[in-house]
Amino acid sequence: MIQFTLNCENNHKFEAWFKSGEAFDEQTKRGDVTCPICASDKVGKALMAPAVATRSNRKVALSTGHPQQAEIQKKLKELRGKVLSEADYVGDKFAEEARKMHEQEIEHRSIYGEATSEEVAGLIEDDIDFMPLPALPDDHN
């Protein structure tokens, strides 16, 4: 997995993880990578520098954040809350249920749950649409 700092045509900056640089290129070409702030699919890699904490900058590195970080986290929390309240939890049967809906074996509905990396790769390979729910900082407190 690789993390990229991205920016959209409206100059919003955000971070995203990808399986590889090639996976980023493929997903961007398909329009699957969108800005979480404005939903633009015109995104590219931002100039990145390695984040190395030293004694002199460690406190600053921990205390500074992206100016829009709080707003982004708020919107992601709202999105996640909506999904959790309106979708059916299917646990570790997520990939199986998504595949059945894709193949029209069962009625389409909103679901959420867990999937292994192998199951996720299979869904992607078979062009079955899904969206991972982001883990938020509050989830680990």
Secondary structure, 3 states (H helix, E strand, C coil): CEEEEEEECCCCEEEEEECCHHHHHHHHHHCCCCCCCCCCCCEEECCCCCCCCCCCCHHHHHHCCCCCHHHHHHHHHHHHHHHHHHCEEEECCHHHHHHHHHCCCCCCCCEEECCCHHHHHHHHHCCCCCCCCCCCHHHHC
